[in-house]
Amino acid sequence: MTLYNLYNLLKEELKNGSTDLVTRPSGQVIRERIERDLSKEKDGEIIALDFSKIGVIDYSCADEIIAKLISRLIGSEYGDKYIILIGLNENQKENIEVALERKDLAVTAKMRDDRKILIGNLNNYLQETLNLIAKKGRITAGDLSSTLKLPANTSGTRLLNLHKKRLVKRTDEVRDGGRVWVYEKI
């Protein structure tokens, strides 16, 4: 996992002494910096955006940074990478959540009190599957089928959709002479 300290990026890019992420133009500067750094990361990397030293993030900045990053991540603009948010307080979470919900996006986050949550929108059946992966750590379509008593194609589709949303990592393994996709929590 690679940590991007947003406070340090804010100091380096805006040089205004603020700890707040406010206004769309400021958000664009920070997002473009994150994108430049993301392009240098290897495929499969989990990028943790650290909010622990950030004060306020308003809706426009949350939309410009988080919603656009997640949208472009899902659109495969950055390759096979993953983003999580860490060090969030409740006010930051609320503004980020509104930005994500308006675009029907979701991201995994770790709050300052160490609670792990999902911010944004996710169908109930995908949420159920994501919760199971979080509990087990990793799962295959066959495991999901037997645990939730689902047809194999339904299990595979659920897991693939979570991977496309960049909410779980996917690797392939050789098992019993064949290849199988394994989905892991991030």
Secondary structure, DSSP 4 states (H G I P E B T S, - for coil): -EEEEHHHHHHHHH-S----B-SHHHHHHHHHHHHHHHTTSPTT-EEEEE-TT---B-HHHHIIIIIHHHHHHHTTTT-S-EEEEEEE-HHHHHHHHHHHHHTT-EEEEEETTS-EEEEE---HHHHHHHHHHHHHSEE-HHHHHHHHT--HHHHHHHHHHHHHTTSEEEEEEEETTEEEEEEEE-
